[in-house]
């Protein structure tokens, strides 16, 4: 069965937990992405920062993105997938946690991200349909 390593987008760049949200937004724009993993100084994953987080949790609350740290937006333990986990596990994890992007971990190293679009390209239509339905309902 297809593994996360086979369908992920590799070379994921982190935003440092101590970097500002403004810096993270510039990095997102430069890379053309809507989300970045948040990594601590120990290079361990702390969470994910999305463009929606910036709008809702920073701008929407009147916070200054130049003063707000990316790490302040990391919530709880990051939901991840192992690089060698199969597609069924990817689907289960995305569905259970209602996430559209999963950081891919090999040991403790971030090696990529599996996004909903990666899943859509790699898996049969019925599985993708089930995922889309699960992520679209509350």
N, CA, C and O atoms as a MOPAC input file, in Angstrom:
PM7 MOZYME 1SCF
protein

 N      0.85100 1    -1.19100 1     0.00000 1
 C      0.00000 1     0.00000 1     0.00000 1
 C      0.88600 1     1.24100 1     0.00000 1
 O      2.02200 1     1.19900 1     0.47300 1
 N      0.37200 1     2.32300 1    -0.52200 1
 C      1.08100 1     3.58700 1    -0.63400 1
 C      1.42300 1     4.15000 1     0.74300 1
 O      0.57800 1     4.16200 1     1.63900 1
 N      2.66100 1     4.61400 1     0.91100 1
 C      3.08700 1     5.17900 1     2.19300 1
 C      3.07300 1     6.70300 1     2.14600 1
 O      3.02500 1     7.30400 1     1.07400 1
 N      3.11400 1     7.30700 1     3.31200 1
 C      3.16400 1     8.76700 1     3.41600 1
 C      4.37700 1     9.30600 1     2.67300 1
 O      4.29400 1    10.34100 1     2.01100 1
 N      5.49400 1     8.61500 1     2.77800 1
 C      6.72700 1     9.05100 1     2.11500 1
 C      6.54000 1     9.14700 1     0.59700 1
 O      7.13900 1    10.00200 1    -0.05500 1
 N      5.71000 1     8.27100 1     0.04600 1
 C      5.50100 1     8.23800 1    -1.40300 1
 C      4.60400 1     9.35600 1    -1.91100 1
 O      4.74100 1     9.78700 1    -3.05600 1
 N      3.69100 1     9.82900 1    -1.07800 1
 C      2.74800 1    10.84300 1    -1.56500 1
 C      2.96700 1    12.22800 1    -0.96500 1
 O      2.33600 1    13.19200 1    -1.39900 1
 N      3.84200 1    12.34200 1     0.01600 1
 C      4.05800 1    13.63000 1     0.67200 1
 C      4.75600 1    14.62400 1    -0.26000 1
 O      5.35200 1    14.24900 1    -1.27000 1
 N      4.66300 1    15.86800 1     0.10500 1
 C      5.46700 1    16.90900 1    -0.50600 1
 C      6.68200 1    17.05800 1     0.41000 1
 O      6.55300 1    17.45400 1     1.56800 1
 N      7.83800 1    16.74500 1    -0.11100 1
 C      9.05500 1    16.76200 1     0.69300 1
 C      9.62700 1    18.15300 1     0.84200 1
 O      9.14200 1    19.11900 1     0.25300 1
 N     10.67800 1    18.22800 1     1.65100 1
 C     11.39400 1    19.48100 1     1.82000 1
 C     10.61100 1    20.54300 1     2.56100 1
 O     10.77500 1    21.73400 1     2.29500 1
 N      9.76100 1    20.12800 1     3.49000 1
 C      8.96300 1    21.09200 1     4.24300 1
 C      9.87100 1    22.01900 1     5.04400 1
 O     10.80000 1    21.57000 1     5.71500 1
 N      9.59400 1    23.30100 1     4.96500 1
 C     10.33000 1    24.28500 1     5.74500 1
 C      9.52200 1    24.64400 1     6.96900 1
 O      8.29800 1    24.76300 1     6.90800 1
 N     10.20700 1    24.81500 1     8.07100 1
 C      9.56500 1    25.21400 1     9.31900 1
 C      9.60400 1    26.72000 1     9.48800 1
 O     10.44700 1    27.41000 1     8.91600 1
 N      8.68700 1    27.20500 1    10.27400 1
 C      8.80100 1    28.53500 1    10.84300 1
 C      9.21000 1    28.28200 1    12.28800 1
 O      8.64300 1    27.41900 1    12.95800 1
 N     10.17700 1    29.02200 1    12.75900 1
 C     10.63500 1    28.85000 1    14.13100 1
 C      9.58600 1    29.32100 1    15.12000 1
 O      8.88100 1    30.29800 1    14.86900 1
 N      9.48300 1    28.63100 1    16.23500 1
 C      8.51500 1    29.00300 1    17.26200 1
 C      8.74900 1    30.42700 1    17.75700 1
 O      7.80900 1    31.09000 1    18.19500 1
 N      9.99100 1    30.90600 1    17.69200 1
 C     10.32600 1    32.25200 1    18.14900 1
 C     10.20600 1    33.30400 1    17.04000 1
 O     10.35800 1    34.49800 1    17.30100 1
 N      9.93700 1    32.86700 1    15.80800 1
 C      9.74300 1    33.83300 1    14.72600 1
 C      8.35900 1    34.45400 1    14.85200 1
 O      7.43600 1    33.84400 1    15.39100 1
 N      8.23100 1    35.67400 1    14.34600 1
 C      6.93200 1    36.34200 1    14.42600 1
 C      5.97900 1    35.80200 1    13.37000 1
 O      6.38700 1    35.19000 1    12.38300 1
 N      4.71500 1    36.04500 1    13.60600 1
 C      3.68900 1    35.67100 1    12.64700 1
 C      3.89000 1    36.44500 1    11.34700 1
 O      3.62600 1    35.91300 1    10.26900 1
 N      4.35100 1    37.68400 1    11.43000 1
 C      4.63100 1    38.46400 1    10.21600 1
 C      5.72100 1    37.78500 1     9.39800 1
 O      5.61600 1    37.70600 1     8.17400 1
 N      6.76200 1    37.29600 1    10.05700 1
 C      7.82600 1    36.57100 1     9.35400 1
 C      7.27900 1    35.28600 1     8.73300 1
 O      7.63700 1    34.92900 1     7.61100 1
 N      6.41200 1    34.59700 1     9.46800 1
 C      5.80100 1    33.36900 1     8.95100 1
 C      4.95900 1    33.67000 1     7.71700 1
 O      4.98900 1    32.91100 1     6.74900 1
 N      4.21000 1    34.76500 1     7.74200 1
 C      3.37100 1    35.13200 1     6.59700 1
 C      4.24100 1    35.43000 1     5.37300 1
 O      3.89700 1    35.04000 1     4.25700 1
 N      5.35800 1    36.11300 1     5.57700 1
 C      6.26100 1    36.38400 1     4.45700 1
 C      6.82900 1    35.09000 1     3.89000 1
 O      6.96000 1    34.93500 1     2.67600 1
 N      7.16800 1    34.15900 1     4.79100 1
 C      7.70900 1    32.87400 1     4.33800 1
 C      6.65500 1    32.09400 1     3.55500 1
 O      6.97000 1    31.48200 1     2.53500 1
 N      5.39900 1    32.11200 1     4.02700 1
 C      4.31300 1    31.45000 1     3.30000 1
 C      4.16600 1    32.03800 1     1.90600 1
 O      4.02300 1    31.30500 1     0.92800 1
 N      4.20000 1    33.36000 1     1.81700 1
 C      4.05800 1    34.02900 1     0.51900 1
 C      5.22000 1    33.66300 1    -0.39900 1
 O      5.01600 1    33.38100 1    -1.58000 1
 N      6.42000 1    33.66700 1     0.13500 1
 C      7.61000 1    33.34500 1    -0.66000 1
 C      7.55800 1    31.91300 1    -1.17700 1
 O      7.93200 1    31.64900 1    -2.32000 1
 N      7.09300 1    30.98600 1    -0.33700 1
 C      7.04800 1    29.57400 1    -0.71300 1
 C      5.77100 1    29.20400 1    -1.46200 1
 O      5.69200 1    28.13000 1    -2.05700 1
 N      4.78000 1    30.07700 1    -1.43800 1
 C      3.50900 1    29.78800 1    -2.10600 1
 C      2.71800 1    28.70200 1    -1.40300 1
 O      2.09700 1    27.86200 1    -2.05300 1
 N      2.74000 1    28.71700 1    -0.05100 1
 C      2.02300 1    27.70400 1     0.73200 1
 C      1.05000 1    28.38100 1     1.69500 1
 O      1.17700 1    29.56800 1     1.99300 1
 N      0.09000 1    27.61700 1     2.16900 1
 C     -0.90200 1    28.13200 1     3.10200 1
 C     -0.70700 1    27.65200 1     4.52100 1
 O     -1.50900 1    27.96500 1     5.40100 1
 N      0.35700 1    26.89000 1     4.75400 1
 C      0.62800 1    26.38900 1     6.10400 1
 C      2.11500 1    26.08400 1     6.23800 1
 O      2.79000 1    25.72700 1     5.27200 1
 N      2.59900 1    26.23500 1     7.45600 1
 C      3.99000 1    25.89900 1     7.75900 1
 C      4.04900 1    25.14800 1     9.07700 1
 O      3.33700 1    25.49400 1    10.02000 1
 N      4.88300 1    24.13300 1     9.15300 1
 C      5.12700 1    23.50400 1    10.44700 1
 C      5.84500 1    24.50300 1    11.36100 1
 O      6.66800 1    25.29600 1    10.90400 1
 N      5.52600 1    24.45500 1    12.64400 1
 C      6.20700 1    25.27400 1    13.64500 1
 C      7.21900 1    24.37400 1    14.34500 1
 O      6.84900 1    23.34100 1    14.90300 1
 N      8.48900 1    24.75800 1    14.31800 1
 C      9.54400 1    23.97100 1    14.95300 1
 C     10.20300 1    24.78300 1    16.05500 1
 O     10.38800 1    25.99300 1    15.92800 1
 N     10.55300 1    24.10400 1    17.13200 1
 C     11.24700 1    24.74500 1    18.23300 1
 C     12.73200 1    24.82300 1    17.96700 1
 O     13.21600 1    24.36200 1    16.93300 1
 N     13.45300 1    25.40800 1    18.90300 1
 C     14.90000 1    25.52400 1    18.74800 1
 C     15.56600 1    24.15100 1    18.74800 1
 O     16.69300 1    24.00700 1    18.27300 1
 N     14.87900 1    23.14800 1    19.27700 1
 C     15.38800 1    21.77600 1    19.26900 1
 C     15.06500 1    21.06000 1    17.95500 1
 O     15.33500 1    19.86800 1    17.81000 1
 N     14.48200 1    21.79700 1    16.99600 1
 C     14.07300 1    21.28800 1    15.68200 1
 C     12.94300 1    20.26300 1    15.76300 1
 O     12.67500 1    19.55500 1    14.79200 1
 N     12.29400 1    20.18400 1    16.89800 1
 C     11.13600 1    19.29400 1    17.03800 1
 C      9.87100 1    20.04600 1    16.67700 1
 O      9.73500 1    21.24100 1    16.94000 1
 N      8.95100 1    19.31900 1    16.07000 1
 C      7.69100 1    19.89700 1    15.62500 1
 C      6.84100 1    20.31100 1    16.82200 1
 O      6.64900 1    19.53600 1    17.75900 1
 N      6.33800 1    21.53500 1    16.77900 1
 C      5.48500 1    22.06600 1    17.85000 1
 C      4.03600 1    22.20400 1    17.41000 1
 O      3.13500 1    22.26500 1    18.24600 1
 N      3.80700 1    22.25200 1    16.10000 1
 C      2.45000 1    22.42700 1    15.59100 1
 C      2.48000 1    22.87700 1    14.15100 1
 O      3.52000 1    22.83900 1    13.49400 1
 N      1.32600 1    23.30400 1    13.66700 1
 C      1.19200 1    23.83000 1    12.31200 1
 C      0.58700 1    25.22500 1    12.40500 1
 O     -0.28000 1    25.48500 1    13.24000 1
 N      1.05000 1    26.10700 1    11.54700 1
 C      0.51700 1    27.45500 1    11.44200 1
 C     -0.07800 1    27.60000 1    10.05500 1
 O      0.60200 1    27.37000 1     9.05500 1
 N     -1.35000 1    27.98200 1     9.99200 1
 C     -2.01300 1    28.13900 1     8.70600 1
 C     -2.31600 1    29.61500 1     8.44600 1
 O     -2.32600 1    30.43800 1     9.36100 1
 N     -2.56100 1    29.92000 1     7.18300 1
 C     -2.94800 1    31.28400 1     6.84800 1
 C     -4.24900 1    31.65500 1     7.56400 1
 O     -4.45400 1    32.81200 1     7.93200 1
 N     -5.11100 1    30.68100 1     7.75400 1
 C     -6.36100 1    30.93100 1     8.48600 1
 C     -6.07500 1    31.27600 1     9.94100 1
 O     -6.72800 1    32.15800 1    10.50000 1
 N     -5.10800 1    30.59500 1    10.57100 1
 C     -4.72000 1    30.92500 1    11.94800 1
 C     -4.30300 1    32.39400 1    12.04600 1
 O     -4.67100 1    33.09500 1    12.98900 1
 N     -3.53300 1    32.84600 1    11.06200 1
 C     -3.05500 1    34.23000 1    11.06800 1
 C     -4.23400 1    35.19900 1    11.01800 1
 O     -4.27500 1    36.18000 1    11.76000 1
 N     -5.19000 1    34.91300 1    10.13500 1
 C     -6.33500 1    35.80300 1     9.98800 1
 C     -7.23000 1    35.77000 1    11.21500 1
 O     -7.58600 1    36.81900 1    11.75100 1
 N     -7.59900 1    34.56900 1    11.66700 1
 C     -8.58400 1    34.44000 1    12.74500 1
 C     -7.98100 1    34.69300 1    14.12800 1
 O     -8.55500 1    35.42700 1    14.93200 1
 N     -6.83000 1    34.08900 1    14.40300 1
 C     -6.26600 1    34.14200 1    15.75600 1
 C     -5.36800 1    35.34400 1    16.02200 1
 O     -5.08700 1    35.67600 1    17.17300 1
 N     -4.92200 1    35.99100 1    14.95500 1
 C     -4.05300 1    37.15600 1    15.14400 1
 C     -4.78500 1    38.42300 1    14.69100 1
 O     -5.13600 1    39.27000 1    15.51300 1
 N     -5.00800 1    38.54600 1    13.39500 1
 C     -5.63900 1    39.76000 1    12.87800 1
 C     -7.05500 1    39.93900 1    13.41600 1
 O     -7.44000 1    41.04200 1    13.80200 1
 N     -7.82800 1    38.86100 1    13.44100 1
 C     -9.21100 1    38.92600 1    13.91100 1
 C     -9.33800 1    39.30700 1    15.37000 1
 O    -10.38400 1    39.79700 1    15.79500 1
 N     -8.28700 1    39.08900 1    16.14300 1
 C     -8.31100 1    39.43600 1    17.56800 1
 C     -7.54400 1    40.72600 1    17.85600 1
 O     -7.32300 1    41.09100 1    19.01100 1
 N     -7.14400 1    41.40700 1    16.78000 1
 C     -6.47500 1    42.68400 1    16.95500 1
 C     -5.04700 1    42.58300 1    17.44800 1
 O     -4.49600 1    43.56800 1    17.94000 1
 N     -4.43100 1    41.40900 1    17.32600 1
 C     -3.04500 1    41.24800 1    17.74000 1
 C     -2.11600 1    41.74100 1    16.64000 1
 O     -2.49000 1    41.76300 1    15.46700 1
 N     -0.92700 1    42.13000 1    17.01200 1
 C      0.06100 1    42.61800 1    16.06500 1
 C      0.89500 1    41.44000 1    15.56900 1
 O      1.59400 1    40.81200 1    16.36500 1
 N      0.84100 1    41.12100 1    14.26500 1
 C      1.62000 1    39.98600 1    13.75100 1
 C      3.12400 1    40.17300 1    13.89900 1
 O      3.87400 1    39.19700 1    13.87400 1
 N      3.57100 1    41.41100 1    14.05000 1
 C      5.00200 1    41.66800 1    14.24000 1
 C      5.44200 1    41.38900 1    15.67400 1
 O      6.63700 1    41.27300 1    15.94700 1
 N      4.48100 1    41.28000 1    16.58800 1
 C      4.79800 1    41.00200 1    17.99500 1
 C      4.38100 1    39.60800 1    18.43400 1
 O      4.84100 1    39.12700 1    19.47000 1
 N      3.51700 1    38.95000 1    17.66700 1
 C      3.00700 1    37.63000 1    18.03400 1
 C      3.95000 1    36.56100 1    17.50100 1
 O      4.30400 1    36.57200 1    16.32200 1
 N      4.35400 1    35.64600 1    18.35900 1
 C      5.26000 1    34.56000 1    17.97100 1
 C      4.46900 1    33.39900 1    17.38900 1
 O      3.37400 1    33.08400 1    17.85400 1
 N      5.03000 1    32.77200 1    16.37300 1
 C      4.38000 1    31.61700 1    15.75000 1
 C      4.10600 1    30.52700 1    16.78700 1
 O      3.05600 1    29.88500 1    16.76400 1
 N      5.05700 1    30.32800 1    17.69100 1
 C      4.90200 1    29.29900 1    18.71700 1
 C      3.72000 1    29.53700 1    19.63800 1
 O      3.19500 1    28.59700 1    20.23400 1
 N      3.29200 1    30.80700 1    19.76200 1
 C      2.13400 1    31.11700 1    20.60600 1
 C      0.84800 1    30.53200 1    20.02400 1
 O     -0.14500 1    30.38200 1    20.73600 1
 N      0.86500 1    30.20400 1    18.74300 1
 C     -0.32900 1    29.67300 1    18.08200 1
 C     -0.33700 1    28.14900 1    18.00700 1
 O     -1.32600 1    27.55500 1    17.57700 1
 N      0.75700 1    27.51300 1    18.42100 1
 C      0.80800 1    26.04100 1    18.44500 1
 C     -0.09300 1    25.56000 1    19.57900 1
 O      0.03500 1    26.01500 1    20.71600 1
 N     -0.99200 1    24.64900 1    19.26900 1
 C     -1.95000 1    24.17900 1    20.26200 1
 C     -1.74900 1    22.70500 1    20.54900 1
 O     -1.88200 1    21.87600 1    19.64800 1
 N     -1.43300 1    22.36900 1    21.77700 1
 C     -1.30600 1    20.97100 1    22.16400 1
 C     -0.23100 1    20.25200 1    21.37600 1
 O      0.67800 1    20.87400 1    20.82600 1
 N     -0.34400 1    18.95200 1    21.32800 1
 C      0.62700 1    18.13700 1    20.60100 1
 C      0.27400 1    18.11300 1    19.12400 1
 O     -0.89100 1    17.97400 1    18.75200 1
 N      1.28500 1    18.25000 1    18.29300 1
 C      1.06500 1    18.26200 1    16.84600 1
 C      0.58600 1    16.89100 1    16.37600 1
 O      1.07600 1    15.85700 1    16.83100 1
 N     -0.37200 1    16.90200 1    15.46500 1
 C     -0.85400 1    15.67400 1    14.84000 1
 C      0.07700 1    15.38500 1    13.66700 1
 O      0.23500 1    16.21900 1    12.77600 1
 N      0.69100 1    14.20600 1    13.66700 1
 C      1.65800 1    13.84800 1    12.63200 1
 C      1.35800 1    12.45700 1    12.08600 1
 O      0.48000 1    11.74800 1    12.57600 1
 N      2.10800 1    12.09700 1    11.06900 1
 C      2.05100 1    10.75600 1    10.49000 1
 C      3.48400 1    10.28900 1    10.28200 1
 O      4.36000 1    11.09100 1     9.96000 1
 N      3.72100 1     9.00900 1    10.46300 1
 C      5.04700 1     8.46500 1    10.21900 1
 C      5.30500 1     8.32400 1     8.73100 1
 O      4.38600 1     8.05300 1     7.95800 1
 N      6.54800 1     8.50700 1     8.33100 1
 C      6.90500 1     8.45300 1     6.90900 1
 C      6.53900 1     7.12100 1     6.27000 1
 O      6.22100 1     7.07000 1     5.08200 1
 N      6.58100 1     6.04700 1     7.04300 1
 C      6.29400 1     4.73200 1     6.48400 1
 C      4.87400 1     4.25500 1     6.76400 1
 O      4.52700 1     3.12000 1     6.43700 1
 N      4.04500 1     5.11500 1     7.36900 1
 C      2.64300 1     4.76000 1     7.58600 1
 C      1.92600 1     4.69600 1     6.24100 1
 O      2.25800 1     5.42700 1     5.30800 1
 N      0.94300 1     3.81200 1     6.16000 1
 C      0.25900 1     3.61900 1     4.88800 1
 C     -0.90000 1     4.60100 1     4.70400 1
 O     -1.26700 1     5.34600 1     5.61300 1
 N     -1.45600 1     4.57200 1     3.50400 1
 C     -2.52000 1     5.49400 1     3.13700 1
 C     -3.73800 1     5.36200 1     4.03900 1
 O     -4.39400 1     6.35900 1     4.33800 1
 N     -4.04700 1     4.15300 1     4.47400 1
 C     -5.19600 1     3.96200 1     5.36500 1
 C     -4.98900 1     4.72700 1     6.67000 1
 O     -5.93200 1     5.30800 1     7.20800 1
 N     -3.76200 1     4.72800 1     7.17700 1
 C     -3.45300 1     5.45800 1     8.41300 1
 C     -3.52900 1     6.96800 1     8.18000 1
 O     -3.97300 1     7.71200 1     9.05400 1
 N     -3.10300 1     7.41100 1     7.01800 1
 C     -3.21300 1     8.83200 1     6.67600 1
 C     -4.67800 1     9.24800 1     6.70800 1
 O     -5.03300 1    10.26100 1     7.31100 1
 N     -5.52600 1     8.45400 1     6.05300 1
 C     -6.95700 1     8.75700 1     6.01400 1
 C     -7.57100 1     8.74800 1     7.40600 1
 O     -8.35000 1     9.63600 1     7.75000 1
 N     -7.21900 1     7.73900 1     8.21400 1
 C     -7.75500 1     7.65400 1     9.58200 1
 C     -7.34600 1     8.88200 1    10.39200 1
 O     -8.16900 1     9.47100 1    11.09300 1
 N     -6.08100 1     9.26200 1    10.29400 1
 C     -5.57000 1    10.37100 1    11.09600 1
 C     -6.19000 1    11.69400 1    10.65700 1
 O     -6.61100 1    12.48900 1    11.49800 1
 N     -6.24900 1    11.93500 1     9.35700 1
 C     -6.86700 1    13.17300 1     8.87000 1
 C     -8.33100 1    13.25000 1     9.28400 1
 O     -8.80900 1    14.29900 1     9.71500 1
 N     -9.03000 1    12.14300 1     9.15200 1
 C    -10.44900 1    12.10600 1     9.49300 1
 C    -10.66600 1    12.28200 1    10.98500 1
 O    -11.50400 1    13.08400 1    11.39700 1
 N     -9.92600 1    11.54400 1    11.80000 1
 C    -10.10400 1    11.59500 1    13.25200 1
 C     -9.81100 1    12.97700 1    13.81700 1
 O    -10.48800 1    13.43100 1    14.73900 1
 N     -8.80100 1    13.64700 1    13.26400 1
 C     -8.38800 1    14.94400 1    13.80100 1
 C     -8.90600 1    16.12100 1    12.97900 1
 O     -8.65900 1    17.27900 1    13.31700 1
 N     -9.63200 1    15.81500 1    11.89100 1
 C    -10.19400 1    16.83900 1    11.00200 1
 C     -9.12900 1    17.84700 1    10.58100 1
 O     -9.29500 1    19.05800 1    10.73200 1
 N     -8.02900 1    17.30900 1    10.04700 1
 C     -6.95200 1    18.15400 1     9.54100 1
 C     -6.75800 1    17.91100 1     8.05600 1
 O     -6.98000 1    16.80700 1     7.55800 1
 N     -6.34700 1    18.94300 1     7.36700 1
 C     -6.13400 1    18.86100 1     5.91900 1
 C     -4.67100 1    18.68400 1     5.55500 1
 O     -4.33300 1    18.40900 1     4.40400 1
 N     -3.80300 1    18.84600 1     6.55500 1
 C     -2.35700 1    18.70500 1     6.33600 1
 C     -1.75400 1    17.94500 1     7.50700 1
 O     -2.06800 1    18.20500 1     8.66900 1
 N     -0.88200 1    17.00200 1     7.17600 1
 C     -0.20000 1    16.22500 1     8.21300 1
 C      1.30700 1    16.33100 1     8.01900 1
 O      1.82100 1    15.96200 1     6.96300 1
 N      2.01500 1    16.82500 1     9.01400 1
 C      3.47300 1    16.76300 1     8.94600 1
 C      3.91000 1    15.30000 1     8.95200 1
 O      3.35200 1    14.48500 1     9.68600 1
 N      4.90500 1    14.97100 1     8.13700 1
 C      5.41700 1    13.60700 1     8.03900 1
 C      6.74000 1    13.54900 1     8.78200 1
 O      7.66800 1    14.30800 1     8.50200 1
 N      6.80500 1    12.62500 1     9.74100 1
 C      7.95800 1    12.50400 1    10.62900 1
 C      8.67300 1    11.18200 1    10.36000 1
 O      8.03900 1    10.13800 1    10.20800 1
 N      9.99100 1    11.24300 1    10.30300 1
 C     10.83400 1    10.04600 1    10.22500 1
 C     11.71800 1    10.09000 1    11.46200 1
 O     12.68000 1    10.85500 1    11.51800 1
 N     11.39100 1     9.27400 1    12.44700 1
 C     12.04100 1     9.39600 1    13.75800 1
 C     11.52900 1    10.66400 1    14.40700 1
 O     10.33900 1    10.78200 1    14.70300 1
 N     12.43100 1    11.62000 1    14.63100 1
 C     12.01900 1    12.93100 1    15.15600 1
 C     12.17700 1    14.02000 1    14.10700 1
 O     11.95900 1    15.19700 1    14.39400 1
 N     12.55800 1    13.63200 1    12.87900 1
 C     12.82900 1    14.61200 1    11.83400 1
 C     11.61100 1    14.83600 1    10.94900 1
 O     10.96200 1    13.88600 1    10.51200 1
 N     11.31300 1    16.10200 1    10.69300 1
 C     10.26900 1    16.46300 1     9.75000 1
 C     10.81000 1    16.25200 1     8.34200 1
 O     11.82400 1    16.84500 1     7.97300 1
 N     10.14500 1    15.41500 1     7.55400 1
 C     10.63600 1    15.12100 1     6.20100 1
 C      9.68700 1    15.61100 1     5.10600 1
 O     10.04800 1    15.60500 1     3.92900 1
 N      8.48400 1    16.03100 1     5.48000 1
 C      7.53500 1    16.50500 1     4.48200 1
 C      6.17100 1    16.74600 1     5.09300 1
 O      5.99300 1    16.68800 1     6.31000 1
 N      5.21700 1    17.01800 1     4.22700 1
 C      3.83400 1    17.23900 1     4.63900 1
 C      2.93100 1    16.51900 1     3.64200 1
 O      3.13500 1    16.61800 1     2.43200 1
 N      1.93900 1    15.79900 1     4.14400 1
 C      0.90100 1    15.22300 1     3.29900 1
 C     -0.30100 1    16.14200 1     3.41000 1
 O     -0.86600 1    16.31400 1     4.49000 1
 N     -0.68400 1    16.72600 1     2.29400 1
 C     -1.85000 1    17.60400 1     2.24600 1
 C     -3.02100 1    16.85500 1     1.61600 1
 O     -2.84700 1    15.82500 1     0.96500 1
 N     -4.19600 1    17.39100 1     1.82400 1
 C     -5.40100 1    16.81500 1     1.24300 1
 C     -5.22800 1    16.65000 1    -0.26800 1
 O     -5.67600 1    15.65500 1    -0.83600 1
 N     -4.58900 1    17.60700 1    -0.91300 1
 C     -4.37700 1    17.52200 1    -2.36400 1
 C     -3.46300 1    16.36000 1    -2.72800 1
 O     -3.66300 1    15.72300 1    -3.76200 1
 N     -2.45700 1    16.07000 1    -1.89400 1
 C     -1.56700 1    14.93000 1    -2.14000 1
 C     -2.36400 1    13.63000 1    -2.08900 1
 O     -2.18000 1    12.73600 1    -2.91500 1
 N     -3.25200 1    13.54600 1    -1.10000 1
 C     -4.09900 1    12.35800 1    -0.95300 1
 C     -5.00100 1    12.21800 1    -2.17600 1
 O     -5.17000 1    11.11800 1    -2.70300 1
 N     -5.57500 1    13.31900 1    -2.62300 1
 C     -6.48500 1    13.28300 1    -3.76700 1
 C     -5.78300 1    12.78800 1    -5.03100 1
 O     -6.37700 1    12.07200 1    -5.83700 1
 N     -4.52300 1    13.17100 1    -5.20000 1
 C     -3.78000 1    12.73300 1    -6.38900 1
 C     -3.36900 1    11.26500 1    -6.30900 1
 O     -3.23700 1    10.60500 1    -7.34000 1
 N     -3.16500 1    10.74800 1    -5.09800 1
 C     -2.55800 1     9.42600 1    -4.94100 1
 C     -3.53100 1     8.28300 1    -4.70600 1
 O     -3.19500 1     7.13100 1    -4.97800 1
 N     -4.71900 1     8.56700 1    -4.21200 1
 C     -5.62000 1     7.49300 1    -3.81200 1
 C     -6.85200 1     7.40600 1    -4.70800 1
 O     -7.19900 1     8.37000 1    -5.39100 1
 N     -7.50800 1     6.25400 1    -4.70200 1
 C     -8.71500 1     6.07900 1    -5.51100 1
 C     -9.83500 1     7.02800 1    -5.08500 1
 O     -9.93100 1     7.40600 1    -3.91800 1
 N    -10.66700 1     7.40100 1    -6.03200 1
 C    -11.73300 1     8.36700 1    -5.79700 1
 C    -12.62900 1     8.07400 1    -4.59500 1
 O    -12.93000 1     9.00700 1    -3.85100 1
 N    -13.07700 1     6.82900 1    -4.35500 1
 C    -13.97200 1     6.60200 1    -3.20700 1
 C    -13.31200 1     6.98000 1    -1.87700 1
 O    -13.96900 1     7.54700 1    -1.00400 1
 N    -12.02500 1     6.67300 1    -1.71300 1
 C    -11.33000 1     7.01400 1    -0.47600 1
 C    -11.21300 1     8.52600 1    -0.32400 1
 O    -11.38400 1     9.06100 1     0.77100 1
 N    -10.92600 1     9.19800 1    -1.40800 1
 C    -10.80400 1    10.64800 1    -1.38300 1
 C    -12.15300 1    11.27300 1    -1.05200 1
 O    -12.22700 1    12.21600 1    -0.26400 1
 N    -13.20700 1    10.75600 1    -1.64500 1
 C    -14.55000 1    11.25100 1    -1.36000 1
 C    -14.91200 1    11.11100 1     0.09800 1
 O    -15.49000 1    12.02300 1     0.68900 1
 N    -14.57400 1     9.96800 1     0.68800 1
 C    -14.84900 1     9.75900 1     2.11300 1
 C    -14.08600 1    10.76900 1     2.96600 1
 O    -14.62900 1    11.30200 1     3.93400 1
 N    -12.82700 1    11.03300 1     2.60800 1
 C    -12.01900 1    11.99700 1     3.35300 1
 C    -12.63000 1    13.38900 1     3.24000 1
 O    -12.80200 1    14.07700 1     4.24700 1
 N    -12.95300 1    13.80100 1     2.03400 1
 C    -13.53100 1    15.12900 1     1.83300 1
 C    -14.81700 1    15.30300 1     2.62400 1
 O    -15.05100 1    16.35000 1     3.22600 1
 N    -15.64900 1    14.26500 1     2.61600 1
 C    -16.89300 1    14.33900 1     3.37800 1
 C    -16.61000 1    14.45900 1     4.86200 1
 O    -17.25200 1    15.25600 1     5.54700 1
 N    -15.67400 1    13.69400 1     5.36900 1
 C    -15.34900 1    13.73300 1     6.80300 1
 C    -14.78600 1    15.09300 1     7.21100 1
 O    -15.09800 1    15.59100 1     8.29200 1
 N    -13.96700 1    15.69100 1     6.36500 1
 C    -13.36500 1    16.97000 1     6.70000 1
 C    -14.34200 1    18.13100 1     6.52700 1
 O    -14.11900 1    19.21400 1     7.06800 1
 N    -15.40500 1    17.91500 1     5.78800 1
 C    -16.35700 1    18.97800 1     5.51700 1
 C    -17.50600 1    19.04000 1     6.52300 1
 O    -18.30300 1    19.97900 1     6.50200 1
 N    -17.58900 1    18.05700 1     7.38900 1
 C    -18.67100 1    18.04600 1     8.38000 1
 C    -18.11200 1    18.36300 1     9.75400 1
 O    -16.94100 1    18.11100 1    10.04100 1
 N    -18.96400 1    18.91800 1    10.59300 1
 C    -18.52300 1    19.27900 1    11.95900 1
 C    -18.70500 1    18.14800 1    12.91300 1
 O    -18.38800 1    18.28000 1    14.09500 1

